[in-house]
Amino acid sequence: MTFHFSKSDSIIAMSGWHWLGVVACLLWLGGCSSVDVTRMPSQALPYDAARDTYLGTWARQADDTQENVSGMTLVSDGPTAFALRASLAAHAQKTLDIQTYILRNDRTGRALLQQMLQAAQRGVRVRLLLDDPTSRNKQAMLAAFDSHPNIEVRVFNPITAGRSTRLTYYLALMANFDRKHRRMHNKLWVTDNAVAVTGGRNLGDEYFEVDDELNFNDLDVMAVGPVVATLSGSFDNFWNHPLAVPLRQFASAQDDAWYDLLIELAEDAAQGNALAMQPAFRRMAGEAGRQLHDSLVWAPAIALWDPPEKLAVTGYPPFELTLMDQLEGAFRRLDEELLIISPYVIPTQAGIDYLKQLARRGVRLTVLTNSLEATDVPSLHGAYTPWRPAMLKQGARLYELRGNTAHQSARAVGEISSLHTKAVAFDRDRVFIGSLNADPRSLWWNSELGLLIDSRELGNRLWDLARQGMRPTRSYQVTLGEDGGLRWTTRRDGQWKTTDQEPGGLWRHLKAKALHLLPIEQLL
């Protein structure tokens, strides 16, 4: 008996007994493996040193007249979000701290890596913290990046066995699933401990709206002022945790490998494979910088995050270790309305019970999420589907972003085709913007990060963004019909359209229903 695999899987054909032996070994290694390595602890740039940098001076010009508040602005446009990060790297003088769930090996991902390498060449210390799955299939490139003396890459909660192929990696994951499915979902970019960006965006084309097939509507917050130091503290918290393992434990490169990578990335840019960088370089200077200053809203803000210890426990973590516990006070303070924007909404019975309490208090819930035809994960939509009637019966208003059919059959050519924003508005004067989805995975199994901001102005801005997504030409409003069934209403070609059949292709319906049949809602 012989198993055959393609060369792309990097597995040589072997006898069935040999293959079973390899699987057994991987399962044993995955179940008992741990990482115990020497790592050098490090911290964010001290406050006094941060103030003396270009960006520290830029931020200080904005906050000199402010006391005990931070300056923030919402960044909803994808190309602007890319330009902002590239500019922050271009203006870095001391430190660059980047934490991300996903780093793509595509145009924007490589362009940002180029900016990080160039910063390191200027003497900037670069710390790049990645969630493990995004690092596995880029180990050679990341090892070359890590070879620069001013750069260190760490991976969070890594699988230690079977990293050479996707099959063996996931076999090792399944062997220790209870611990290893917990993911670092945080997104953070901090330059010189003076300016920070956090929100829902990973580092890749679709998050900056330049992909050819799929583009996300997403949201970041740029911040200056006291909250930046707190965000840096969250980065240090994860960077120095035992679950953050240096990449060199799994992959290494020659000392000068970074130089070849830098030449390769520069050739990408020269050949037009990266985004035009000139606007990015001007982002923090001149007129663009003044516009950013003018757009800052000064308000009390606190950074909230799941501690990394949440991902180290066995079984469900204590609720006190979750970000949701930190948000409980904001939920209790609600008086009139709650807005939730999330690509994935799985309320569970606990969420429905809470919604009943809100309804009794006269608080109305508005939800903006993806429709089946817009979601990038139809299987998660299947877990959301059965909760819609209960939400609507409690008076919730439910809007589902329509899909851009171009990304399902042709090319989206830069158009928004799916929602990825994660934000909550508590009444009109308090918002939470970050990486937290409205699902059990974000509550229990991932680590998340965000800013809780007391600001009516930012609350109004967030509601304005939500209303754009809820326009009848852009979304479906889901309601209950007289027979208890669901109705989807939208406006196309100047005409109102209502259907009792959920929009979305057959294949998407099948994928949504398949996962709904499995009893794994608590993992989604």
C-alpha positions in Angstrom: 0.0 0.0 0.0 1.5 3.4 -1.1 0.4 7.0 -0.6 1.4 9.5 -3.3 1.6 13.2 -2.7 2.5 16.0 -5.1 5.9 17.7 -4.9 4.2 20.9 -3.9 3.5 19.3 -0.5 7.2 18.4 -0.2 6.3 14.9 0.9 8.0 11.9 -0.8 5.9 8.9 -1.5 6.4 6.3 1.3 4.9 3.1 2.4 1.7 3.1 4.4 3.5 1.8 7.6 6.2 4.5 7.3 3.6 7.2 6.8 1.7 6.0 9.8 4.9 6.1 11.8 5.5 9.7 10.8 2.0 10.7 11.7 2.3 9.0 15.1 5.6 10.8 15.8 4.1 14.2 14.8 1.1 13.6 17.0 3.4 12.8 19.9 5.6 15.7 19.3 2.7 18.1 18.8 1.0 16.9 22.0 4.0 17.3 24.3 6.2 19.9 22.7 7.0 23.1 24.4 9.5 25.9 23.6 12.1 26.8 26.2 14.6 29.2 24.7 16.6 32.1 25.9 15.1 35.4 24.8 16.4 38.9 25.5 13.6 41.0 27.1 13.2 44.5 25.7 10.9 47.5 26.2 9.4 50.4 24.3 11.4 53.6 23.8 11.3 55.6 27.1 9.0 58.6 27.1 11.8 61.3 27.3 13.6 59.7 24.4 10.4 59.5 22.4 9.8 63.2 22.7 13.1 64.0 21.1 12.3 62.1 17.8 10.8 63.7 14.7 7.5 62.0 15.4 7.7 62.8 19.1 8.1 66.5 18.2 5.2 66.2 15.6 2.9 64.7 18.3 4.0 67.2 20.9 3.1 70.1 18.7 -0.4 68.7 18.7 -0.8 67.9 22.4 1.1 70.7 24.1 -2.2 72.4 24.9 -3.9 69.2 26.0 -3.9 67.6 29.5 -4.6 64.0 30.3 -6.2 63.3 27.0 -5.1 61.7 23.7 -5.5 62.8 20.1 -7.1 60.3 17.8 -8.5 60.1 14.3 -10.4 57.4 12.4 -8.8 55.9 9.3 -11.4 54.2 7.1 -9.8 54.5 3.7 -7.5 51.6 2.8 -4.9 53.4 0.7 -4.6 56.1 3.4 -4.1 53.4 6.1 -1.3 51.9 4.0 0.3 55.3 3.4 0.1 56.1 7.1 2.0 53.0 8.1 4.6 53.4 5.4 5.1 57.0 6.4 5.5 56.1 10.1 8.2 53.6 9.1 9.9 56.2 6.9 10.0 58.7 9.7 11.1 56.3 12.4 14.3 57.3 14.2 14.5 55.0 17.2 12.0 52.1 17.4 9.4 50.4 15.3 7.1 47.9 17.0 4.6 45.9 14.8 2.2 43.3 16.0 -0.1 41.5 13.5 -2.3 38.5 13.0 -1.6 38.3 9.3 1.3 39.5 7.1 0.8 38.8 3.4 3.7 38.2 0.9 1.9 40.5 -1.5 2.4 44.1 -2.8 1.6 46.0 0.4 3.0 43.3 2.7 6.3 43.4 0.8 6.3 47.2 0.5 5.9 47.5 4.3 8.7 45.0 4.9 10.9 47.1 2.6 10.1 50.2 4.8 10.9 48.3 7.9 14.3 47.1 6.5 15.2 50.6 5.4 14.3 51.9 8.9 16.6 49.2 10.4 19.4 50.4 8.0 19.0 53.9 9.5 19.6 52.4 13.0 16.0 51.9 14.0 15.3 48.9 16.3 12.5 46.9 14.6 10.5 44.3 16.6 8.0 42.3 14.5 5.6 40.0 16.4 3.5 37.7 14.2 0.8 35.1 15.0 2.3 31.7 14.2 0.2 30.5 11.2 1.1 33.6 9.2 4.8 32.9 9.6 5.0 29.2 8.7 4.9 29.5 4.9 7.1 32.6 4.9 9.9 31.3 7.1 12.7 31.7 4.6 11.7 35.4 3.8 11.2 36.2 7.5 14.5 34.6 8.4 16.3 36.8 5.9 14.5 39.8 7.4 15.4 38.7 10.9 19.1 38.4 9.9 19.5 42.2 10.1 21.2 43.1 13.4 18.6 45.7 14.2 15.6 43.4 13.5 14.0 40.7 15.6 11.0 38.6 14.6 9.0 36.5 17.1 6.1 34.2 16.6 3.3 33.8 19.1 2.1 30.4 20.4 3.9 28.5 17.7 3.5 24.9 16.6 6.9 23.4 17.2 6.6 20.2 15.2 5.8 19.5 11.5 6.5 23.1 10.3 7.9 22.0 6.9 4.5 21.3 5.3 0.9 22.4 5.7 -0.2 18.8 6.3 2.2 18.0 9.1 1.7 21.4 10.6 -2.0 20.9 11.0 -1.5 17.4 12.2 0.7 18.7 15.0 -1.9 21.4 15.7 -4.6 18.8 16.1 -2.5 16.9 18.5 -2.4 19.8 20.9 -5.5 21.6 19.8 -6.7 22.8 23.2 -3.7 25.0 23.6 -2.5 25.7 20.1 -5.7 26.9 18.4 -5.5 30.1 20.6 -4.4 32.9 18.4 -2.9 36.4 18.8 -5.4 38.5 16.9 -4.0 41.9 17.9 -3.1 44.6 15.4 -0.7 47.4 16.4 1.9 49.6 14.8 3.9 52.0 17.1 6.7 54.3 15.9 9.1 55.8 18.4 6.5 55.3 21.1 5.0 58.6 19.8 2.4 57.6 17.2 0.3 54.4 17.2 -2.2 52.8 14.8 -4.5 50.0 16.0 -7.8 48.6 14.7 -8.9 45.8 12.4 -6.4 45.8 9.6 -3.8 43.1 9.0 -0.9 43.7 6.6 -2.0 42.7 3.1 -3.5 44.0 -0.1 -7.2 43.2 0.7 -6.9 45.2 4.0 -5.7 48.3 2.1 -8.2 48.0 -0.8 -5.8 47.2 -3.6 -6.4 43.6 -4.1 -7.7 42.4 -7.5 -10.4 40.1 -6.2 -11.3 40.8 -2.5 -11.2 44.1 -0.6 -12.3 44.8 2.9 -14.1 47.8 4.4 -11.9 48.3 7.6 -11.2 50.8 10.3 -8.1 52.0 12.3 -7.5 54.6 14.9 -4.3 56.7 14.8 -3.4 58.0 18.2 -0.9 60.4 19.8 -0.6 61.3 23.5 -0.7 59.3 26.7 -2.5 56.3 25.3 0.4 55.5 23.0 2.6 54.5 25.9 -0.2 52.2 27.2 -0.4 50.6 23.7 3.4 50.2 23.8 3.0 48.5 27.1 0.6 46.0 25.6 3.2 45.2 22.9 5.9 44.7 25.5 3.5 42.5 27.4 3.2 40.1 24.5 6.8 40.5 23.2 8.3 39.4 26.5 5.9 36.6 27.2 7.1 33.0 27.0 4.6 32.2 24.2 6.5 34.8 22.0 9.2 32.6 20.5 12.1 34.0 18.4 11.8 33.0 14.8 15.4 31.8 14.8 14.2 28.8 16.9 12.6 27.5 13.7 14.4 29.2 10.8 17.6 31.1 10.3 19.5 32.6 7.4 23.1 33.9 6.7 24.0 37.1 8.4 23.8 39.1 5.2 20.6 37.5 3.9 18.7 40.7 4.7 20.7 42.6 2.0 19.5 40.3 -0.8 16.0 40.6 0.5 16.2 44.4 0.5 17.4 44.3 -3.1 14.6 42.0 -4.0 12.0 44.2 -2.4 13.5 47.3 -4.0 13.3 45.6 -7.4 9.6 44.9 -6.7 9.0 48.6 -6.1 11.0 49.6 -9.2 9.0 47.3 -11.4 5.7 48.7 -10.1 4.8 45.6 -8.1 4.4 47.7 -5.0 2.2 50.7 -4.4 3.5 54.1 -5.3 5.4 55.2 -2.2 5.8 59.0 -2.8 2.5 60.0 -1.2 3.3 57.9 1.8 6.6 59.6 2.5 4.9 63.0 2.7 2.1 61.7 5.0 3.6 63.0 8.2 5.0 66.2 6.8 3.8 69.4 5.1 0.2 69.8 4.3 -0.7 66.1 4.9 0.8 66.3 8.4 -1.2 69.5 9.1 -4.4 67.8 7.9 -3.8 64.9 10.3 -3.2 67.3 13.1 -6.5 69.1 12.3 -8.4 65.8 12.2 -7.3 64.7 15.7 -10.1 64.5 18.3 -8.8 65.0 21.9 -10.6 62.8 24.4 -10.0 60.4 27.3 -8.9 57.0 26.0 -7.7 53.8 27.4 -6.1 50.8 25.7 -7.7 47.5 26.5 -6.3 44.0 25.6 -6.5 40.4 26.5 -3.4 39.5 28.5 -1.3 36.9 26.8 -1.9 34.6 29.9 -5.4 34.1 28.5 -3.9 32.0 25.7 -1.7 30.0 28.1 -4.5 28.4 30.2 -6.1 25.1 29.6 -9.8 25.1 28.8 -11.9 28.2 29.0 -10.0 31.1 30.6 -11.5 32.9 33.6 -13.8 35.6 32.4 -11.6 38.1 34.4 -8.8 37.4 31.9 -10.9 38.5 28.9 -11.2 41.9 27.2 -15.0 41.6 27.5 -14.7 41.7 31.3 -12.9 45.1 30.9 -15.7 46.3 28.6 -18.5 45.3 31.0 -18.7 48.8 32.5 -19.3 50.4 29.1 -22.1 47.9 28.4 -23.7 48.6 31.8 -23.7 52.4 31.2 -25.9 52.1 28.1 -28.9 54.4 28.1 -30.4 54.5 24.6 -28.6 52.6 21.8 -25.8 50.1 21.0 -24.1 49.9 17.6 -22.1 46.8 16.7 -20.1 46.6 13.5 -18.4 43.2 13.0 -17.8 41.0 10.0 -18.8 37.9 12.1 -21.7 38.0 14.6 -22.4 34.9 16.7 -24.4 36.1 19.7 -24.9 32.7 21.4 -27.7 32.3 23.9 -25.8 34.5 26.4 -25.9 37.3 23.9 -29.6 36.9 23.3 -30.3 36.9 27.0 -28.3 40.2 27.3 -30.3 41.6 24.3 -33.5 40.9 26.2 -32.1 42.9 29.2 -31.3 45.8 26.8 -34.8 45.7 25.3 -36.4 45.9 28.8 -34.2 48.9 29.5 -35.3 50.6 26.3 -31.9 50.2 24.7 -32.0 49.5 21.0 -29.3 47.4 19.2 -28.2 48.1 15.6 -25.9 45.5 13.9 -24.0 45.9 10.7 -22.4 42.7 9.5 -21.7 40.8 6.3 -24.4 39.1 4.2 -23.8 35.5 3.0 -22.8 36.8 -0.4 -20.3 39.3 1.1 -18.6 37.3 3.9 -15.1 35.9 3.3 -16.0 33.0 5.6 -19.4 31.5 4.7 -18.9 28.7 7.3 -19.0 31.3 10.1 -22.2 32.8 8.6 -23.8 29.4 9.1 -23.3 29.8 12.9 -24.9 33.3 12.8 -27.9 32.3 10.7 -30.1 30.7 13.5 -29.7 33.7 15.8 -31.2 36.3 13.5 -34.9 35.7 14.4 -34.2 35.9 18.1 -32.3 39.2 17.6 -35.1 40.7 15.5 -37.7 39.7 18.0 -36.0 41.7 20.7 -36.2 44.8 18.5 -32.7 44.7 17.0 -32.1 46.4 13.6 -30.1 44.1 11.4 -28.1 45.2 8.3 -26.0 42.9 6.1 -23.5 44.4 3.7 -24.3 43.4 0.2 -21.6 41.4 -1.7 -19.7 42.8 -4.6 -20.6 40.1 -7.1 -17.5 41.0 -9.1 -15.3 39.3 -6.6 -17.3 36.1 -6.9 -17.2 35.9 -10.7 -14.5 38.3 -12.0 -12.3 41.0 -10.5 -13.3 43.6 -7.9 -10.7 46.1 -9.2 -10.3 47.8 -5.9 -13.9 47.9 -4.9 -15.1 47.1 -1.4 -16.5 43.6 -1.3 -16.6 42.6 2.3 -16.8 44.1 5.8 -13.8 43.7 8.2 -14.4 46.6 10.6 -14.7 45.8 14.3 -16.2 48.6 16.3 -18.9 49.3 19.0 -20.6 52.6 19.8 -22.1 52.9 23.3 -24.9 55.5 22.9 -23.2 58.4 21.0 -20.5 59.4 23.4 -18.3 56.3 23.8 -16.7 54.0 21.2 -14.5 50.9 21.2 -12.4 50.3 18.1 -10.0 47.4 17.7 -9.7 43.8 16.6 -12.6 42.3 18.6 -15.2 40.4 16.6 -18.7 39.7 18.0 -18.1 35.9 18.3 -17.0 33.3 20.8 -13.6 33.0 19.3 -12.7 36.6 20.1 -14.2 36.3 23.6 -12.6 33.1 24.7 -9.8 31.9 22.4 -8.1 34.8 20.6 -6.3 37.7 22.2 -7.7 41.1 21.1 -6.7 44.8 21.4 -8.6 48.1 21.1 -9.2 51.6 22.3 -12.1 52.6 24.5 -12.7 56.4 23.8 -15.0 58.8 25.5 -15.9 61.2 22.6 -19.2 62.2 21.2 -17.4 63.5 18.1 -15.8 60.1 17.3 -19.1 58.4 18.2 -20.8 60.5 15.6 -18.1 59.8 13.1 -18.5 56.0 13.7 -22.3 56.3 13.3 -21.7 58.2 10.0 -19.5 55.3 8.7 -22.1 52.8 9.8 -24.9 54.7 8.0 -22.8 54.6 4.8 -22.7 50.8 5.1 -26.4 50.6 6.0 -27.6 52.6 3.0 -30.2 50.5 1.1 -28.1 50.7 -2.0 -25.2 49.1 -0.1 -26.8 46.6 2.3 -29.8 44.5 3.0 -32.1 45.3 5.9 -33.2 42.0 7.4 -36.6 42.0 9.0 -39.2 39.5 10.2 -42.2 38.9 7.9 -45.8 38.3 9.2 -45.3 34.6 8.9 -42.1 34.7 11.1 -39.8 34.2 8.1 -36.9 36.5 7.2 -37.0 39.2 4.6 -34.1 40.9 2.9 -34.8 44.4 1.5 -32.4 46.5 -0.6 -32.5 49.0 -3.4 -31.1 48.2 -6.9 -31.3 50.3 -10.0 -33.6 52.8 -8.3 -36.1 50.1 -7.3 -36.8 48.5 -3.9 -36.3 44.8 -3.9 -37.5 42.4 -1.2 -36.9 38.6 -1.1 -37.6 35.8 1.4 -34.7 33.8 0.0 -31.3 34.7 1.5 -29.1 36.2 -1.2 -26.0 34.2 -2.0 -24.9 31.4 -4.4 -25.6 27.7 -3.9 -22.0 26.9 -3.0 -22.0 29.6 -0.2 -25.3 28.2 1.1 -23.8 24.7 1.2 -20.7 25.8 3.1 -22.7 27.8 5.6 -25.0 24.9 6.3 -22.2 22.3 6.5 -20.5 23.9 9.5 -23.8 24.7 11.2 -24.4 20.9 11.5 -21.3 20.5 13.7 -21.5 21.3 17.5 -18.5 23.7 17.4 -20.1 27.1 17.8 -18.0 27.8 20.9 -14.9 27.6 18.8 -16.0 30.0 16.0 
